[in-house]
Amino acid sequence: MTSPQTVAILAGGLNHERDVSIHSGRRVAGALQEAGYQVKVLDVDSNLLQRLSAIQPDVVWPLIHGSTGEDGSIQDLLELIGLPYVGSKAHGSRLAFNKPVANSILANAGIAVPESTSLPQSLFREVGATAILDLVAAKYGFPVVIKPAAGGSALGVSIVTEAKALPGAMVDSFAYSDRVLIEKHVEGHEVAVSVIETAEGKPFALPPVEIVTNGLYDYDARYNAGRSEYFVPARFEDDLLTKCMDVAITAHQQLNLRHISRSDLVVDNNGTPWFIDANSAPGMTQTSLLPQAAVRYAEDNEMAPSELYSQIVEAALVF
């Protein structure tokens, strides 16, 4: 397979995760330039279609996080243009982006998923927030996790430990989505497992990354160096590492993801990996989890991380 000469990276966009996307785009651009590609980093704005037409890239790598980038919109646009691109097609992107739908699919596939309830903001207005929150407290107890039903980077996510904090957590979550996911909290070790598909074979998992942070692994803890500590691979026995990797591969396949994904898990004290979230366009910043796993995988396989990213680009030309 002849390597494509030009890769257009889409980064930025107009959503809450713009800064993360820009940093991701720059990091991937550097890796691909190291691998010998000509790289153009483009913002998603009114000039995007004109610039893509002028550049005529061999492959597009969308690194738009959150809405637009992970809800299938950019993917549908690239299909209309007819350009090969890295990452999941629109259908898979939508499945992963919609957390309640993803949870249902993976629960049906036999994956451990926390018990949850998903409700729209309109229902709170029609029925009354107080009555609904009383039901939530009675059913799930505390702590409970409140999060937007769609979105990323832990924006709008809260761990609520008492009833009086529920209304504020709901307001924070509805700021990012018109539907909220109320989820039973699982106590344990936070782990992220990235999955890669190359043109040569089936998807495989990179070494699981264990995240240790003081408090919630929120936006600040994710992207400000020093807030969190990472262990690659996670400090588990081999059989538990394999369990985590198997869950991530199952999620990748069941949600129709492609080329690259990351599943966030919590491993409880009984050694059960619980699926929490799937990311069809994982962050690629300096503190992001997939790049850390890629570095370890590259070291273990005596290759440069840029070679792994190059294989991902090659896969976009094949399927």
C-alpha positions in Angstrom: 0.0 0.0 0.0 1.4 3.4 -1.0 1.3 5.9 1.8 -1.0 8.8 1.2 0.9 12.1 0.7 -1.5 14.5 2.3 -3.6 14.1 5.5 -6.1 16.9 6.4 -6.7 17.0 10.2 -9.9 18.6 11.3 -9.6 20.3 14.7 -11.3 23.0 16.6 -15.0 23.5 15.9 -17.5 25.5 17.8 -18.4 23.4 20.9 -17.3 23.0 24.5 -14.3 20.8 23.6 -12.7 23.2 21.1 -9.4 23.6 23.0 -9.0 19.9 23.5 -9.6 19.3 19.8 -7.0 21.9 18.8 -4.4 20.3 21.0 -5.3 16.9 19.7 -4.9 18.0 16.2 -1.5 19.5 16.7 -0.2 16.4 18.4 -1.4 14.0 15.7 -0.1 16.4 13.0 3.4 16.2 14.6 3.3 12.4 14.7 2.2 12.1 11.1 4.8 14.6 9.9 7.4 12.5 11.7 6.1 9.6 9.7 6.6 11.4 6.4 3.1 12.8 5.6 2.2 16.2 4.4 -0.3 17.4 7.0 -2.8 20.3 6.9 -4.7 21.2 10.1 -8.1 22.7 9.3 -10.7 24.3 11.5 -14.3 23.5 11.0 -15.6 26.8 9.8 -17.2 28.4 6.8 -14.0 27.9 4.8 -13.7 24.2 5.4 -15.3 22.9 2.2 -13.3 25.3 0.1 -10.0 24.4 1.7 -10.7 20.7 1.4 -11.5 21.2 -2.3 -8.2 23.1 -2.8 -6.1 20.6 -0.8 -7.6 17.4 -2.1 -6.2 15.3 0.7 -5.7 11.6 0.4 -7.2 11.1 3.9 -9.0 13.2 6.4 -8.6 12.6 10.2 -11.4 14.3 12.1 -10.4 15.2 15.6 -13.4 17.2 16.6 -14.6 16.1 20.0 -18.1 16.3 21.4 -21.0 17.4 19.3 -20.5 17.6 15.6 -17.3 15.5 15.7 -18.7 12.5 17.5 -22.4 12.6 16.8 -22.0 11.5 13.1 -22.3 15.0 11.6 -18.7 15.4 10.4 -18.7 11.8 9.2 -21.9 12.3 7.1 -20.3 15.5 5.6 -17.2 13.6 4.6 -19.3 10.9 3.0 -21.1 13.6 1.0 -17.7 14.9 -0.2 -16.4 11.4 -0.9 -13.2 11.6 1.0 -11.7 8.7 2.9 -11.4 9.4 6.6 -10.1 8.0 9.9 -12.5 6.9 12.5 -16.0 5.5 12.7 -18.7 6.0 10.2 -21.7 8.1 11.1 -23.8 5.2 12.4 -21.2 3.9 14.8 -20.4 7.5 16.0 -24.0 8.1 16.9 -24.3 4.8 18.8 -21.3 5.6 20.9 -22.2 9.3 21.4 -25.6 8.4 22.8 -24.7 7.0 26.2 -28.1 5.4 27.0 -28.2 3.7 23.7 -24.6 2.5 24.0 -25.3 1.2 27.5 -28.3 -0.8 26.3 -26.4 -2.4 23.4 -23.4 -3.5 25.6 -25.6 -4.7 28.4 -27.4 -6.9 25.8 -23.9 -8.2 24.7 -23.2 -9.3 28.3 -21.0 -6.4 29.4 -21.4 -5.1 32.9 -23.0 -1.7 32.7 -24.2 0.4 35.7 -27.9 0.6 36.3 -29.2 3.9 35.0 -32.2 6.1 34.0 -32.2 8.6 31.2 -34.7 11.6 31.2 -35.1 14.7 29.0 -35.2 18.2 30.5 -38.7 18.6 29.1 -40.0 15.9 31.4 -38.6 17.6 34.5 -40.6 20.7 33.5 -43.8 18.8 32.8 -43.8 16.5 35.8 -41.9 18.5 38.3 -38.2 18.3 39.2 -38.8 17.7 43.0 -41.0 14.6 42.5 -38.5 13.1 40.0 -35.5 13.7 42.1 -37.2 12.1 45.1 -37.7 9.0 43.0 -34.1 9.0 41.9 -32.9 9.2 45.5 -35.2 6.4 46.5 -34.1 4.1 43.7 -30.4 4.6 43.5 -29.4 6.0 46.9 -26.0 7.8 47.1 -23.6 8.3 45.6 -25.1 8.6 42.2 -23.5 9.9 38.9 -25.3 12.6 36.9 -24.0 13.2 33.4 -25.2 14.5 30.0 -26.6 11.7 27.9 -24.3 12.9 25.1 -20.9 14.6 25.3 -17.3 14.1 26.4 -14.4 15.2 28.5 -16.5 14.8 31.6 -18.2 18.1 31.1 -21.4 18.4 33.1 -20.6 15.2 35.1 -21.1 15.1 38.9 -20.9 12.5 41.6 -23.7 13.4 44.0 -23.4 12.2 47.6 -26.5 13.7 49.1 -30.0 14.6 48.0 -29.6 18.4 48.4 -26.9 18.4 45.7 -29.1 16.7 43.1 -30.8 19.8 41.7 -27.5 21.6 41.1 -26.0 18.6 39.4 -29.0 18.3 37.1 -28.7 22.0 36.1 -24.9 21.5 35.4 -25.6 18.4 33.2 -28.5 20.0 31.3 -26.1 22.8 30.3 -24.4 20.3 28.0 -27.3 18.1 26.8 -31.1 18.2 26.8 -31.1 14.7 28.2 -29.5 13.5 31.4 -28.2 10.1 32.4 -28.6 9.2 36.1 -26.3 6.3 36.8 -25.6 4.1 39.9 -22.1 4.9 41.0 -19.5 2.1 40.8 -16.6 2.3 43.2 -13.3 1.1 41.9 -10.3 1.8 39.7 -10.7 4.0 36.6 -9.2 2.4 33.5 -9.2 3.5 29.9 -8.6 1.0 27.1 -8.0 2.1 23.5 -8.6 -0.1 20.5 -6.9 0.2 17.1 -7.8 -1.3 13.8 -5.2 -1.4 11.0 -5.6 -2.5 7.5 -3.9 -5.8 8.3 -6.4 -7.5 10.7 -8.9 -7.4 13.5 -9.1 -4.7 16.2 -6.6 -5.0 19.1 -6.4 -3.3 22.4 -3.5 -1.1 23.6 -2.3 -1.5 27.1 -5.0 -0.4 29.6 -4.3 2.9 31.4 -5.1 3.2 35.1 -6.0 6.7 36.2 -5.5 7.9 39.8 -6.8 11.3 40.7 -7.9 13.1 43.8 -11.7 13.4 43.4 -13.6 13.2 40.1 -11.6 12.6 36.9 -13.2 15.8 35.5 -12.2 18.2 32.7 -9.5 19.9 34.8 -8.0 16.5 36.0 -7.9 15.3 32.4 -6.1 18.2 30.8 -4.1 19.9 33.4 -0.8 18.2 34.0 -0.2 17.1 37.6 -3.8 16.6 38.6 -3.8 12.9 37.8 -1.3 10.0 37.9 -1.3 7.3 35.2 -0.1 3.8 35.2 0.5 2.0 31.8 -0.3 -0.8 31.9 -2.8 -0.7 34.8 -1.5 -2.3 38.0 -3.6 -5.5 37.6 -2.9 -9.2 37.2 -2.6 -10.3 33.6 -6.0 -12.0 33.6 -7.8 -8.8 34.7 -5.8 -6.8 32.1 -7.1 -9.2 29.5 -10.7 -8.8 30.8 -10.5 -5.0 30.4 -9.1 -5.4 26.9 -11.8 -7.8 25.9 -14.5 -5.4 27.1 -13.0 -2.6 25.0 -12.8 -4.7 21.9 -16.4 -5.9 22.4 -17.6 -2.3 22.8 -15.7 -1.4 19.6 -17.3 -4.1 17.6 -20.8 -4.0 19.1 -21.0 -0.2 18.6 -19.8 -0.5 15.0 -16.7 1.6 15.7 -13.8 1.8 13.2 -10.1 2.3 13.2 -9.8 3.9 16.6 -11.8 4.1 19.9 -11.4 4.3 23.6 -13.6 2.7 26.3 -13.6 4.1 29.8 -14.2 1.4 32.5 -14.3 1.1 36.3 -12.9 -2.1 37.8 -14.6 -2.8 41.1 -13.1 -4.6 44.1 -14.4 -7.9 42.8 -12.4 -7.6 39.6 -15.4 -6.8 37.3 -14.8 -4.3 34.6 -17.8 -2.0 34.3 -18.4 -0.2 31.0 -18.8 3.6 31.5 -18.4 5.3 28.2 -17.1 4.8 24.6 -15.3 7.5 22.6 -15.2 7.3 18.8 -12.8 10.3 18.6 -10.5 9.9 21.6 -8.5 12.9 22.9 -4.9 13.0 21.6 -3.4 15.7 23.8 -0.3 15.4 25.9 -2.3 14.2 28.9 -4.8 12.1 26.9 -5.0 8.4 27.5 -4.7 6.9 24.0 -1.3 8.5 23.3 0.0 7.2 26.6 -1.1 3.7 25.7 0.3 4.1 22.2 3.8 5.0 23.6 3.8 1.9 25.8 2.6 -0.3 22.9 5.2 1.1 20.6 8.0 0.5 23.2 6.8 -3.1 23.7 6.8 -3.7 19.9 10.0 -1.8 19.1 8.4 0.8 16.9 7.7 4.5 17.0 4.3 5.8 18.0 4.2 7.7 14.7 4.3 4.3 13.0 1.1 3.2 14.8 -0.6 6.5 13.7 0.6 5.8 10.2 -1.0 2.4 10.2 -4.3 4.0 11.3 -4.2 6.4 8.3 -3.4 3.4 6.0 -6.5 1.6 7.3 -8.7 4.6 6.2 -7.7 3.9 2.6 -8.8 0.3 2.8 -12.1 0.3 4.8 
